[in-house]
Every structure is written in structure tokens, then in C-alpha cells.
Amino acid sequence: MTENDDGLEDQPEDFNISIESLGGGTNAAGALGNGRLTVGVSPWSELIYFRWPTLSFYDHLRYCTKTQGLRGWFSPKDMRWGKEAPSLDWRRYGRPYEVYPGLGAKGGIYFQDGSLRWFGDETWTSSRRYVPDGGPILCTQLQGNDAQIEVCQWVDWYGDLFVQEFQIQAASAKNFFYYGTFAPSNKLDRNWGKPDSKKRGFAAVYFSNKSVVLYFLPNAKKKGRLAPQLDQELSPEMIDELYPEGGIFISLGMLAPSDGFQVGADRRGRSVSKNAPVGAYENARTGKLNGNRGFIGPVDAGLERVLKKDSLKVIILTAIADTAVGSVKIILDARKQGLDVLKQKTIDSWMDLVKRVKIPPQAKPAEKRLSQRGISNLFIGRDRSSGAIVAAPTRQPAYRYDWPRDGAFIDLALDLAGFPEVVDQHLEFYCRTQRRNRLSFSLTWLLGVKFPFYSPRGHWDANLYTTSTRKKGGLWIIPLEIDETALIVWDIWRHEQFVREADRPAYLKASLETLQLAANAIESNVKRRKGWIKRSFEDDNISPKATLHGAASILTGLAAAVDAGRRWGIDPNLIERWNASAIALRNGIIQKIEDKSIMKKIGWRGGRWVLFPAPVFESYDDPRAEVLINELVGVVEENIAKKPLFYNYLGERVFVLGIISSKLSKIRPLIERGIKIIVNEMPINGSDCYGELNVWIKMPGHSERIAQQRISIPHLWTGICTYLAVESLYRPDRFLTQIPPIPK
């Protein structure tokens, strides 16, 4: 191993490094959304995605970071700026390399000396905060040599409107520009490699009497309808008459009429006529936008505000709808009623959620704040209509899907935090998306020398789109994941405790078939005579495996199914079969623990899951549990010591140790140290968000390494694990009721 410029050991075999090399680095400090419209925000306030009408699809903003494509899996490279970065802030956050500089949407200042500085340039140093504390408005502060900018961004909780308030303090500022390479799309983006479809976008026009730019993609892509009209004054009504089939329409405007505009061509990586109008990004360098009002093709459009000493605040509004009239109306309505009412309603609704989060009263202020953000971020990653919850809202890497494995633990956090009705809807989503067909085919089984035909009945696809109409997700190459099926059985069983007594008959009726099919599916994977499991797919594995990861989850699911089945009136013969397999599997796991062979088959999360939620040990002070507890303690101690420099899921490990501390109080000091580093050192400063991967980097001015977050920010599982860790530190007994009874 060698060290790169930041003193990081290169670990090319590590999935955590290759994932961004394969799918692109996440240029995000956080995300904003309302369960329909979701917006990604960089550390410098740039927009990196603009997704609507659901979290999985579609993305309507052209922006992408560099990837190696499939080469990134086999020979990964770091895809972020390090010591060679042109600024310390780029280095601090590890700004990803970009395919084409200038894509996305952002503001900028044109100064009296003729210089133009876009927010996101290396000239700015960033920080951020929420308004109010814990609230839905993310305010980014940008500090330059002669300018201070605050950008407050929020999504209307009740409408598909995105608001940005720019407060500018710069004596030499002359003009403010805002541009966007919005490219409405109805195509699914690639999951790996450069997600830059040339089928994005269609045209944009400027409505002078509305002072609004409209980017749009009609369902009927007939350029001939629009081309003859480009030279005349258009209106939203005329666009809808030209394209009555509807489509995707994005409106961009200022709260007050703008002082200039330009609808031009996005030439970055696109074949565009040399006679096409210049894009707003380039046009702004002249200090004045040209005023071209329409273009058919890839669009780079923007608005201008002349800055006067008494008007250094600019508000940008962006709305989206399925008609031109509907999209523009959102902006016109916001102008008419003002933003104060919309903002207060959004704040009130968000803070109502935050106040509901159940947190141990003895938790420290920072622990409470990070716990609340971990739960509240779920409402950004949750589809309001379907109830699905994504792993992260990001497109790069492609985590914009619901993983049932993540979902089971997300539901645990939501139940403990006081949101059982949200779990109700999430489980209804899983009931709808469970696979019912009896026969399918996947060549991937051949990698484990197994027959390619299989029964998917009772399982789920490895990950899921956030609508029930598209069942397969981005990991279609993996036919199923046995741990996910098992954990959903556990989730259904566990959630019953949080359902009101009066509602339990309805819950039983809605969940019974799903539980039974899933329990049958995982039971068929048990080899009773050997006390182990058949090879299957576990947690993103590309080939079938049989590890403690799968065995612990199957035991959990079967034990849960047995307990539920006895109370729910399931066929006693089925229950007996499930129970016999659960007993055999538990005995086999214990035998492998006793003869020490388990450590060779521990798998990805087997060591954690055999301690929670699997019902293996009667008590955590069972001497047989010691080897697994010691292994977990050792990893946590290393992570706290910042070893290795790349790692993930410290919060998950700490919350399992927190549960164990209900019987082994001697490990509580370690848990406290773990939570201290998770809460105070690891999250992105100000946004309180995590990535899936934590990296400890050297930075000038810091005597010790500091944390840098990577991969899919905000990563929702990592966020809720902070909540679970805090909960387990102070109230570990709450988790003991979430472990199914030991099968006997």
C-alpha cells in the first residue's frame, strides 16, 4: 500500500473506493425535498440534481461528475480533488472531478473590475446552518476576499416549488446572475458510468410578460410545432396549445421581474450549431445577458439582476409541473402571496415532525440534534405517495432506490422515534412489491455453479423503485437477496408491537400473506441436517454465498414468523416446518461459534446481526457470545482511533454494542466514545449529514485528521444509525423487545 497526497492509504480492492470510481462522486452537503420534488445541494449551494415526481425518477438537471465506468470496479481511482485542489475548501470537502465544468444550476457575482465568480468556484470558503435550528431551510455561507454571500434554500412542503434567497454583501458587486442547465427528462438514468443521456431536454423559452424562463420536454417531441413560433411573444397557454399531450415543464424566475435574461445552447459535450445562441454561463462573462428568448435543443439559460446598494437580496424561484400553465402558475402564485406565508407553513410542518422525534431526555444537545436530523432526513428520502424510502436521494452513485434491508432498520428507527404510521405505509409498499411469480431466470446463479432457473416467489428485487409500478430497481443483475427477504419478515413481526390494539386485526390481514410467502422462501434456504444455509445472494453480492450474514438474518426471519404465526392463525404445519428449520439453524450457528469456525464464514454483517436482531443467545453474558462481542469491540476501537482511514457504518456497530451494554455495562465507556466521534467529528459541518463512507484526511491548520464524507450524501441508513446509537446508549432495553423469541 502507498499513500496519496492526503496521506490516505490506497485500497483499490475496497468497494468503498471503487463505488465512486464506478458511479461518480457525490458533490453534496445535503438534500432538500417534500416527498415529490427533491433537490441536491453542494457545499457551495450549487444544485446537482432536481428530481420529480418521485425520488427514483426523473432527474431534470444536467450535472454529472467523472467516473471510470466499469473500469472503476477493477482498477478504481479516487475521483475527487485532494492536495492538488486549487483551494482548501475543495480539498476539505473532496470536490468531485466534473465531466464538464459549469453544469448544474448556480448563482454568481459579476464585479466592477470585470471578474465573474460563480458559487462553487475555488474562490469561496463555505459553511452552513439550518434555519431555524433543526429546520428545513439550508443556508450556505460563502466567504470570499471581498464578498460574503448567504444562500438560503428550501422546498415548499405543500407545492413543487424550490426557493433560493441570496443575500449579498460585496461593495464592488455589480450584477447577479443565475443560470441552470435544466434538461427535463422522462428517461431513467444509467446507474453506473456517466449518467448523461443525450435524450435529456427539448427546448426553453422566455415569457417577457411573466419574466419566467420555461424549460420543457413535451410528451410529443415535435420540434416543428415550436420552431415557427420562436420569433414571437409566447405564453404558457400557447405552449400548452402547441403540446396538449403535456410533459415536464420547469419554470425559473425571480421573485421580482429580472433585469435581463438569456436562453442559449448548452454546448458542453453536445453537437450544437455554431449559430446557436450563447449559453447563459458564457454570456454572463460579458457582464450583461443578450436577451435571446428561445432555443430548441440542449439549454443553458439564465437570469440577471443589477445590484444596487439598497437591493442586495435576490430570490430565485424554480417550479415544476406537467403543463406549462401549471408550472408558471406556481411562480406567479408565490409572487402574489409572497414567500413569508409559504416559508412559515413549511417551517411549521417540518418542525412538527422534528418535535415528534422521541429522544432520551438525558441525551446531550449535539446527540439530540444529530438524532433529529437522522430521522427528519427520512422525510426527504420518502415518497409521499407510495411510502417507499430510498437509501439516499443521490444519482451519483445511484442510491435512489428502496433497499428492503435498509428499510427494515429504517422502520425500526421510525417506530422507536414515534412514527408508526410511516412504517405502516412503508410495509404496505413492501407488500405490494413482493414477487409472486414461481419461476424466473438469472445467469448470475452460474457464478456460484448453481442452476439459473429459480423461484422468486416471496422475495423482493434487490432494490426497488419508489413507485409500485416499476418493481425492478438498479440491481436487477442480482436475482434476490436472502437477507432482505428475512428482514422484512422480522420487520412485519416487530412492527406489530407499535400498531394500536384496535388496528391490529387490519394489520394482520394486510400483512399475513406477505409474511407467509417470505417465510416459506427463506425456510427453503435452510439445510437442516447441516444446521446451515444454502448458497444464495447476500447484501449486493454478485455471486451466491452462505455466510453468517445470511444465516443470522434467516434465523431472525424464521423465529419472527413462528411467533407471529402462532398468534395469527397460520397453518400449524407451516409453523412447525419454520420452527424446525429455525432450531436447526440456531444450533448450527452456535456449533460454529463454539468450534471457532464461524469467523471464517462471518460475512459482511454476520457478526453484528447474530448479536442483534438474531435470537441466538439467551443473554449477552453468555460466554459463547464473547468471541463475537470482542470482534465487534475491536473494530469499534480501531475506528475510533481512525483506523483504517476509510471506513463505514461505525454508527451501526456502536448501536449494536449499545444493546449489548444492557447486560455488559463495562463496554459503555467505549459506546460513549464512539457516539462522541460520530456526533461531533464525522457529520458534514452545518448540514449534519453523513455519506456512506467516512474518510480521515489531513488538512492544513488541523493537528489531527478530520472527517470527510463520501458516497451518497445524505446516506439515510448512516443517519438513522446515529439515532439508534444514541437510543441504545441511554435506553438499550427498548431494543430487547425487538428480538424474536428463541425458537424451541
C-alpha positions in Angstrom: 0.0 0.0 0.0 1.1 3.5 -0.7 0.0 6.9 0.5 -1.6 9.6 -1.8 -1.1 13.3 -1.3 -3.5 13.5 1.6 -1.8 10.6 3.4 -4.6 8.2 2.6 -3.6 4.6 2.1 -4.7 3.4 -1.3 -7.0 0.4 -1.0 -8.1 -0.3 -4.6 -9.6 -3.6 -3.6 -12.0 -1.8 -1.3 -15.6 -1.5 -2.5 -15.8 1.8 -0.7 -13.2 3.4 -3.0 -14.4 1.7 -6.2 -18.1 2.7 -5.8 -17.4 6.4 -6.7 -14.9 5.4 -9.4 -17.7 3.3 -10.9 -20.6 5.6 -10.4 -19.2 9.1 -9.7 -18.5 11.1 -6.6 -21.4 12.8 -4.7 -21.0 16.6 -4.7 -23.4 17.2 -1.9 -23.6 18.7 1.6 -27.3 17.6 1.9 -30.6 17.4 0.2 -34.0 19.2 0.4 -37.4 17.9 -0.6 -41.0 17.3 0.1 -41.5 13.7 -0.9 -42.1 14.6 -4.6 -39.6 17.3 -5.5 -36.0 16.5 -4.3 -33.0 18.8 -4.8 -29.4 18.0 -4.1 -27.2 20.9 -2.8 -23.4 21.1 -3.0 -21.2 22.5 -0.2 -21.2 25.7 -2.2 -25.0 25.9 -2.8 -24.9 24.6 -6.4 -27.7 22.3 -7.5 -26.6 18.8 -8.5 -30.0 17.1 -9.1 -33.6 18.2 -9.4 -35.8 15.1 -9.3 -39.5 14.9 -9.7 -42.2 13.5 -9.4 -40.6 10.7 -7.2 -37.2 10.1 -5.7 -36.2 7.3 -8.1 -37.0 9.3 -11.3 -36.7 11.5 -13.1 -33.7 13.9 -12.8 -34.3 17.1 -14.7 -30.9 18.8 -14.2 -27.9 18.1 -16.4 -25.0 17.7 -14.0 -22.5 14.8 -13.7 -19.2 14.0 -12.0 -16.4 11.9 -13.6 -16.4 8.2 -13.4 -14.3 5.4 -14.8 -17.4 3.3 -15.7 -16.9 -0.4 -15.4 -13.1 0.1 -15.2 -13.7 1.6 -11.8 -14.7 -1.8 -10.4 -11.5 -3.4 -11.4 -8.9 -0.6 -11.2 -10.5 2.2 -9.1 -9.1 5.6 -8.8 -10.0 8.4 -6.4 -12.4 10.7 -8.3 -12.0 13.7 -6.0 -9.7 16.7 -5.6 -7.1 16.2 -2.9 -3.9 18.0 -2.1 -3.7 19.2 -5.7 -7.0 21.1 -5.3 -7.0 24.8 -6.3 -8.4 25.7 -2.9 -8.5 24.4 0.7 -12.3 24.3 0.6 -12.4 22.0 -2.4 -9.8 19.8 -0.7 -11.8 19.9 2.6 -14.9 18.5 1.0 -13.2 16.5 -1.7 -15.0 18.2 -4.6 -15.5 15.5 -7.2 -14.0 15.9 -10.6 -16.6 17.1 -13.1 -17.1 15.9 -16.6 -17.9 19.4 -17.9 -17.3 22.4 -15.6 -20.4 24.6 -15.4 -23.1 22.1 -15.5 -25.9 22.2 -12.9 -27.5 25.4 -11.6 -25.9 28.1 -9.5 -25.6 31.8 -8.8 -22.7 34.1 -9.4 -21.5 37.7 -8.9 -20.1 40.0 -11.6 -17.8 42.6 -10.1 -16.9 46.1 -11.1 -13.5 45.0 -12.1 -15.0 42.7 -14.8 -14.4 39.5 -12.9 -17.2 36.8 -12.6 -17.2 34.4 -9.7 -19.7 31.6 -9.7 -20.8 30.0 -6.4 -18.8 26.8 -6.5 -15.6 28.3 -7.8 -12.5 27.7 -5.9 -12.5 31.3 -4.6 -15.1 30.6 -1.9 -14.9 29.2 1.6 -18.1 27.6 2.7 -20.1 26.9 5.9 -23.7 26.2 6.5 -26.6 26.1 9.1 -30.3 25.3 9.2 -33.0 27.9 9.8 -34.4 27.6 12.3 -32.2 25.3 14.3 -33.1 21.8 13.1 -35.3 23.3 10.4 -35.9 22.7 6.6 -34.0 25.7 5.3 -30.4 25.1 4.5 -28.4 28.3 4.5 -24.9 28.2 3.0 -22.4 31.0 3.8 -19.7 31.7 1.2 -16.8 33.8 2.2 -14.5 35.5 -0.4 -11.8 38.0 -0.2 -14.2 40.9 -0.8 -17.6 39.3 -0.6 -19.9 37.5 1.8 -22.9 35.5 0.4 -25.6 33.7 2.2 -27.8 31.3 0.2 -30.9 30.0 2.0 -32.6 27.2 0.1 -35.8 25.3 0.7 -38.5 23.2 -0.9 -42.1 24.2 -0.3 -43.7 21.4 1.8 -47.0 21.7 0.0 -46.1 22.5 -3.6 -43.4 21.7 -6.1 -41.6 25.0 -5.7 -37.9 25.4 -4.8 -36.9 28.7 -3.3 -33.4 30.3 -3.1 -32.7 33.5 -1.2 -29.3 35.2 -2.0 -28.1 37.8 0.5 -25.1 39.6 -1.0 -22.6 41.7 0.9 -20.0 43.0 -1.6 -19.2 46.6 -2.1 -17.9 46.0 -5.6 -20.7 43.7 -6.8 -22.3 44.9 -10.0 -24.6 42.2 -11.3 -26.0 38.9 -10.0 -26.5 36.0 -12.5 -28.3 32.7 -12.0 -28.3 30.0 -14.7 -29.2 26.4 -15.0 -28.7 23.5 -17.4 -32.1 22.1 -16.6 -32.9 19.3 -19.0 -36.3 17.8 -18.4 -36.2 14.0 -18.8 -38.6 11.0 -18.9 -35.7 8.5 -19.2 -34.1 6.5 -16.4 -30.5 7.5 -15.9 -27.7 5.0 -16.1 -26.7 3.6 -12.7 -23.0 3.2 -13.5 -20.7 5.3 -15.7 -21.6 8.8 -16.8 -25.3 9.4 -16.4 -25.5 12.0 -19.2 -28.2 10.9 -21.6 -28.4 12.9 -24.8 -32.2 12.4 -24.8 -32.5 14.9 -22.0 -34.2 18.2 -22.6 -36.0 19.7 -25.6 -36.3 23.4 -25.6 -36.7 26.6 -23.5 -38.5 29.9 -24.0 -38.7 33.2 -22.1 -42.0 34.8 -21.3 -41.4 38.5 -21.2 -44.7 39.4 -19.6 -44.2 36.8 -16.9 -40.4 37.3 -16.5 -40.0 33.5 -16.5 -37.8 31.0 -18.3 -39.6 27.8 -19.2 -37.6 24.6 -19.8 -39.7 21.8 -21.1 -39.9 18.3 -22.6 -43.3 17.6 -24.2 -44.6 14.1 -24.4 -44.9 14.7 -28.1 -41.4 15.7 -29.1 -42.4 17.6 -32.3 -39.9 20.4 -32.9 -41.9 21.6 -35.9 -44.7 22.8 -33.7 -42.5 25.2 -31.8 -39.9 26.3 -34.4 -42.2 28.7 -36.3 -43.3 30.4 -33.1 -39.8 31.2 -31.6 -39.6 34.7 -33.0 -42.9 35.8 -31.5 -44.0 36.6 -27.9 -45.1 33.3 -26.4 -47.2 32.5 -23.4 -47.7 29.4 -21.2 -51.1 28.9 -22.7 -49.7 28.9 -26.2 -47.1 26.3 -25.2 -49.9 24.0 -23.9 -51.9 24.5 -27.1 -48.8 23.5 -29.1 -48.3 20.5 -26.9 -51.6 19.4 -25.5 -50.2 16.0 -24.6 -48.5 17.5 -21.6 -44.9 16.8 -20.5 -42.4 18.1 -18.0 -42.2 21.9 -17.5 -39.7 23.7 -15.3 -40.2 27.4 -14.6 -37.3 29.7 -13.5 -37.9 33.2 -12.3 -37.1 35.8 -9.7 -39.5 37.0 -7.1 -39.4 40.4 -8.8 -39.0 40.8 -12.5 -35.4 40.2 -13.7 -33.2 42.8 -15.3 -32.0 40.5 -18.0 -32.3 37.0 -19.5 -30.7 34.6 -21.9 -31.9 31.4 -23.4 -28.9 29.8 -25.0 -27.4 26.5 -26.0 -25.6 24.1 -23.6 -22.6 23.2 -25.7 -20.8 21.0 -23.2 -20.3 17.6 -24.8 -23.2 18.4 -27.2 -23.2 18.9 -31.0 -24.8 22.3 -31.4 -24.8 24.6 -34.4 -22.2 27.4 -34.2 -25.1 29.8 -34.9 -27.0 28.7 -31.8 -27.3 31.4 -29.1 -24.6 31.5 -26.5 -25.4 29.9 -23.2 -26.0 32.0 -20.1 -22.9 30.6 -18.3 -20.7 32.0 -21.0 -22.8 35.1 -21.8 -22.5 36.2 -18.2 -18.8 36.8 -18.6 -19.6 39.9 -20.6 -21.5 41.4 -17.6 -24.8 41.6 -19.5 -27.1 38.9 -20.8 -28.1 39.1 -24.5 -31.8 38.6 -24.2 -32.3 35.7 -26.6 -35.8 34.4 -25.9 -35.9 30.8 -27.2 -33.9 27.8 -28.2 -34.7 24.2 -29.3 -32.1 21.8 -28.1 -29.9 21.4 -25.0 -30.4 24.6 -23.0 -28.2 26.8 -20.8 -30.5 29.6 -19.7 -30.2 32.3 -17.0 -31.5 35.5 -15.4 -29.8 38.7 -14.4 -30.3 41.3 -11.6 -28.5 44.6 -11.5 -27.3 45.1 -7.9 -27.9 48.4 -6.2 -26.7 49.3 -2.7 -30.3 49.1 -1.4 -31.2 45.8 -3.2 -28.5 43.2 -2.5 -31.0 40.4 -1.9 -32.2 38.2 -4.8 -34.8 35.5 -4.7 -34.9 32.7 -7.3 -37.9 30.6 -7.7 -38.0 27.2 -9.6 -41.2 25.3 -10.1 -42.1 22.1 -11.9 -45.4 20.7 -13.2 -46.9 18.6 -16.1 -48.2 21.6 -18.0 -46.7 25.0 -18.9 -49.5 26.9 -17.3 -49.3 24.8 -14.2 -45.6 25.3 -13.8 -45.7 29.1 -14.4 -48.7 29.5 -12.1 -46.7 28.2 -9.1 -44.3 31.0 -9.6 -46.9 33.6 -10.2 -48.8 32.5 -7.1 -45.7 32.7 -5.0 -45.1 36.3 -6.2 -48.7 37.2 -5.5 -48.9 36.0 -1.9 -45.2 36.5 -1.0 -42.9 33.9 0.4 -43.4 34.6 4.1 -46.6 32.5 4.3 -45.2 29.6 2.3 -42.0 29.6 4.3 -43.8 29.6 7.6 -46.1 26.8 6.6 -43.0 24.8 5.5 -41.2 25.5 8.8 -44.2 24.7 10.9 -44.8 21.4 9.2 -41.2 20.4 9.4 -40.7 21.4 13.0 -43.9 19.4 13.9 -42.0 16.3 12.6 -38.8 17.2 14.5 -40.7 17.8 17.8 -42.3 14.4 17.5 -38.9 12.5 17.4 -38.6 10.6 20.7 -35.1 11.0 22.1 -33.8 10.0 25.5 -34.2 13.1 27.8 -30.6 12.6 29.1 -29.1 12.9 25.6 -26.6 15.7 25.1 -27.6 18.7 22.8 -25.4 17.5 19.9 -26.7 13.9 20.3 -30.3 15.2 20.1 -29.6 17.4 17.1 -27.9 14.7 15.1 -30.6 12.2 16.1 -33.4 14.5 15.0 -31.7 15.2 11.7 -31.2 11.4 11.1 -35.0 10.9 11.5 -36.2 14.1 9.7 -34.0 13.4 6.7 -36.1 10.3 6.1 -39.0 12.6 5.1 -36.8 14.0 2.3 -36.0 10.4 1.2 -39.6 9.2 1.5 -42.0 9.1 -1.4 -45.2 10.5 0.0 -47.5 8.6 -2.4 -46.0 5.1 -2.1 -44.3 5.2 1.3 -41.0 3.9 -0.1 -37.8 5.3 1.4 -34.6 5.5 -0.6 -31.1 4.7 0.7 -30.1 8.2 -0.4 -31.6 10.7 -2.9 -28.4 10.7 -5.0 -28.0 9.8 -8.6 -24.2 9.5 -8.3 -23.7 6.9 -7.0 -27.1 5.5 -7.8 -28.7 5.0 -4.4 -32.1 6.5 -5.3 -33.9 3.2 -4.6 -35.5 1.5 -1.7 -33.4 -1.4 -0.3 -35.6 -3.6 1.9 -32.5 -4.4 4.0 -32.1 -0.7 4.8 -35.8 -0.3 5.0 -36.2 -2.9 7.9 -33.8 -0.9 10.1 -35.2 2.4 9.0 -38.6 1.1 10.1 -37.0 0.1 13.5 -35.8 3.7 13.9 -39.1 5.2 12.8 -41.1 3.0 15.3 -38.8 3.9 18.2 -38.8 7.6 17.2 -42.6 7.7 17.3 -43.7 7.4 13.6 -45.6 4.1 13.4 -48.0 5.4 10.7 -45.0 6.0 8.4 -43.9 2.4 8.9 -47.5 1.3 8.1 -47.2 2.8 4.7 -43.7 1.6 4.1 -44.7 -2.0 4.9 -47.7 -1.6 2.6 -45.2 -0.7 -0.1 -43.3 -3.9 0.5 -46.5 -6.0 0.5 -47.3 -4.5 -3.0 -43.8 -5.1 -4.4 -43.3 -8.7 -3.1 -42.7 -11.1 -6.0 -45.3 -13.7 -6.6 -44.2 -15.5 -9.8 -43.0 -19.0 -9.3 -40.3 -19.2 -11.9 -37.6 -16.9 -13.1 -34.1 -17.0 -14.7 -30.8 -15.3 -13.9 -27.4 -16.1 -15.3 -25.8 -14.8 -12.1 -26.6 -18.1 -10.4 -24.0 -19.7 -12.7 -21.2 -17.7 -10.9 -21.9 -20.0 -7.9 -22.2 -23.1 -10.1 -26.0 -23.1 -9.5 -28.9 -23.7 -11.8 -30.0 -20.4 -13.4 -33.7 -21.1 -13.0 -35.1 -20.3 -9.6 -38.3 -19.4 -7.8 -38.6 -15.7 -6.8 -41.9 -16.2 -5.0 -41.9 -14.5 -1.6 -38.7 -12.5 -2.3 -38.1 -8.9 -3.4 -35.9 -7.5 -6.1 -32.5 -6.4 -4.6 -33.7 -2.8 -4.7 -36.9 -1.1 -5.7 -38.1 2.0 -7.5 -40.1 4.2 -5.2 -43.3 3.5 -7.2 -45.1 0.2 -7.1 -45.5 0.3 -10.9 -41.8 -0.3 -11.5 -40.8 -3.3 -9.4 -37.2 -3.9 -10.5 -34.5 -1.5 -9.4 -31.0 -0.8 -10.3 -29.6 -4.1 -9.1 -31.6 -6.3 -11.5 -28.4 -8.4 -12.2 -28.8 -9.8 -8.6 -31.9 -12.0 -8.7 -32.7 -11.7 -4.9 -31.1 -11.0 -1.6 -31.9 -13.6 1.0 -31.2 -11.3 4.0 -33.6 -8.7 2.7 -36.5 -11.2 2.5 -35.7 -12.4 6.0 -35.5 -8.9 7.5 -38.9 -7.9 6.0 -40.4 -10.9 7.9 -38.8 -9.5 11.0 -40.0 -6.0 10.2 -43.6 -7.2 9.9 -43.4 -9.1 13.1 -41.6 -6.4 15.0 -43.9 -3.5 13.9 -47.0 -5.2 15.3 -45.8 -4.0 18.7 -46.3 -0.4 17.6 -49.7 -0.8 16.0 -52.6 0.3 18.1 -54.7 -2.6 19.5 -57.8 -1.6 17.6 -55.8 -1.6 14.3 -54.1 -4.9 14.7 -56.8 -7.1 13.0 -56.5 -4.9 9.9 -52.7 -5.0 10.1 -52.7 -8.8 10.4 -55.0 -9.1 7.4 -52.8 -6.8 5.3 -49.5 -8.5 6.2 -50.4 -12.2 6.6 -49.8 -13.3 3.0 -46.6 -11.3 2.6 -45.2 -12.8 5.8 -46.2 -16.3 5.0 -44.7 -16.2 1.4 -41.5 -14.6 2.6 -41.1 -17.1 5.5 -41.6 -20.0 3.1 -39.0 -18.5 0.8 -36.3 -18.2 3.4 -37.1 -21.6 5.0 -36.4 -23.3 1.7 -32.9 -22.0 2.0 -32.1 -23.9 5.2 -30.1 -27.1 5.3 -31.5 -28.7 8.5 -29.1 -31.6 8.6 -26.1 -29.4 8.5 -27.6 -26.6 10.5 -26.6 -24.1 7.9 -27.9 -22.4 4.8 -27.7 -22.9 1.0 -25.7 -20.5 -1.0 -27.7 -17.5 -2.1 -27.2 -13.8 -2.7 -26.5 -11.6 0.3 -26.1 -7.8 0.5 -25.1 -6.8 -3.0 -23.0 -10.0 -3.6 -22.6 -10.7 -7.3 -22.3 -14.4 -6.7 -24.1 -16.8 -4.3 -22.6 -17.2 -0.8 -23.5 -18.8 2.5 -22.2 -16.8 5.4 -23.3 -15.8 8.9 -24.8 -12.7 7.4 -27.4 -14.7 5.6 -27.8 -17.3 8.3 -28.4 -14.7 11.1 -31.0 -12.9 9.0 -32.8 -16.1 8.1 -32.9 -17.2 11.7 -34.3 -13.8 12.7 -37.0 -14.1 10.0 -38.0 -17.6 10.8 -38.2 -17.0 14.5 -40.3 -13.9 13.9 -42.6 -15.9 11.5 -43.0 -18.7 14.1 -44.0 -16.3 16.8 -46.4 -14.3 14.6 -47.8 -17.5 13.0 -48.8 -18.9 16.4 -50.8 -15.8 17.2 -52.1 -15.0 13.7 -53.6 -18.4 13.0 -51.2 -19.6 10.3 -51.4 -23.3 9.3 -49.7 -25.2 12.2 -47.9 -27.5 9.7 -46.2 -24.5 8.2 -45.3 -23.1 11.7 -43.8 -26.5 12.6 -41.7 -26.5 9.5 -40.4 -23.0 10.1 -39.7 -23.8 13.7 -37.8 -27.0 12.9 -35.6 -25.1 10.4 -35.0 -22.2 12.9 -34.0 -24.6 15.6 -31.6 -26.5 13.3 -30.1 -23.2 12.1 -29.7 -21.8 15.5 -28.0 -24.9 16.7 -25.7 -24.9 13.7 -24.7 -21.3 14.3 -23.9 -22.0 18.0 -21.9 -25.0 17.0 -19.8 -23.0 14.6 -19.3 -20.3 17.2 -18.1 -23.0 19.7 -15.6 -24.6 17.3 -14.4 -21.1 16.2 -15.1 -21.9 12.5 -17.7 -19.1 12.4 -15.1 -16.4 11.9 -14.2 -17.9 8.5 -17.9 -17.5 7.4 -18.8 -14.3 9.2 -19.8 -12.4 6.1 -20.4 -8.7 5.8 -22.8 -8.1 8.8 -23.0 -11.6 10.3 -21.0 -10.7 13.4 -23.4 -7.8 14.2 -26.7 -9.5 13.3 -26.0 -12.6 15.3 -26.0 -10.3 18.3 -29.0 -8.2 17.1 -31.6 -8.9 15.9 -31.0 -12.7 15.7 -32.3 -14.8 18.6 -29.1 -16.8 19.2 -28.1 -16.1 22.8 -30.4 -16.2 25.9 -28.3 -13.3 27.3 -25.4 -11.2 26.1 -23.3 -12.5 29.1 -23.4 -16.0 27.5 -19.7 -17.0 27.2 -20.3 -18.2 23.7 -21.1 -14.6 22.6 -17.8 -13.3 23.8 -15.8 -14.0 20.6 -18.3 -12.0 18.5 -18.6 -9.2 21.0 -14.8 -9.0 21.3 -14.5 -8.8 17.5 -17.1 -6.0 17.3 -15.4 -4.1 20.2 -12.1 -4.4 18.4 -13.4 -2.9 15.2 -15.1 0.0 17.0 -11.9 0.7 19.0 -9.9 0.8 15.7 -12.5 3.1 14.1 -12.4 5.5 17.0 -8.6 5.5 16.6 -9.2 6.5 12.9 -8.0 3.1 11.7 -8.3 2.4 8.8 -8.6 5.8 7.2 -11.5 4.7 5.1 -14.4 3.0 6.8 -18.2 3.0 7.1 -21.1 2.0 9.4 -19.4 2.9 12.7 -22.9 4.0 14.0 -24.3 0.6 13.2 -21.6 -1.1 15.1 -22.0 1.2 18.1 -25.8 0.8 18.3 -25.4 -3.0 18.5 -22.8 -2.6 21.3 -25.3 -0.2 23.0 -27.9 -3.0 23.1 -25.3 -5.4 24.4 -24.5 -3.0 27.2 -27.9 -3.8 28.7 -26.0 -6.8 30.2 -22.4 -5.8 29.8 -22.1 -2.3 31.4 -18.3 -2.4 31.1 -18.5 -1.5 27.4 -20.5 1.7 28.0 -17.4 3.9 28.0 -16.5 2.6 24.5 -20.0 3.3 23.3 -19.8 6.9 24.7 -16.5 7.4 22.9 -18.0 6.1 19.7 -21.0 8.3 19.8 -18.8 11.3 20.6 -16.9 10.9 17.4 -20.0 10.0 15.4 -21.8 13.1 16.6 -19.0 15.7 16.9 -16.4 14.8 14.3 -18.0 12.8 11.4 -21.0 14.7 10.0 -20.7 17.5 7.5 -20.4 20.7 9.4 -23.7 22.5 9.5 -25.8 20.1 7.4 -25.4 17.3 10.0 -25.5 14.8 7.1 -23.4 11.7 6.5 -22.1 9.8 3.5 -21.9 6.0 3.4 -18.1 6.3 3.7 -16.1 8.3 6.2 -12.5 9.3 5.3 -10.0 10.8 7.7 -7.9 13.3 5.8 -5.0 15.7 6.6 -5.8 19.4 6.3 -3.5 22.4 6.8 -4.3 24.1 10.1 -5.5 20.9 11.8 -3.2 19.0 14.1 -5.3 15.8 13.7 -7.1 14.2 10.7 -10.6 15.4 10.1 -13.6 13.6 8.6 -14.6 13.8 5.0 -17.9 12.3 4.0 -18.2 10.5 0.7 -20.8 8.4 -1.3 -24.4 9.3 -1.5 -24.9 12.3 0.9 -27.2 12.2 2.8 -26.9 8.5 3.3 -30.1 7.7 5.3 -29.1 4.4 6.9 -25.9 6.1 8.4 -28.1 8.9 9.7 -30.6 6.7 11.4 -27.8 4.6 12.9 -26.7 7.8 14.8 -30.3 7.9 16.2 -30.2 4.2 17.1 -26.8 4.5 18.7 -27.9 7.4 21.0 -31.1 5.5 21.8 -29.2 2.3 22.6 -26.8 4.2 24.9 -29.5 5.5 27.1 -32.4 3.1 26.6 -30.9 -0.3 25.5 -33.9 -2.2 26.9 -36.2 -0.8 24.2 -34.3 -3.0 21.7 -34.6 -6.2 23.6 -38.3 -6.5 22.7 -37.3 -6.2 19.0 -35.5 -9.6 19.1 -37.8 -12.5 18.2 -38.2 -15.4 20.8 -35.6 -18.1 20.7 -37.1 -21.0 18.6 -37.8 -24.1 20.8 
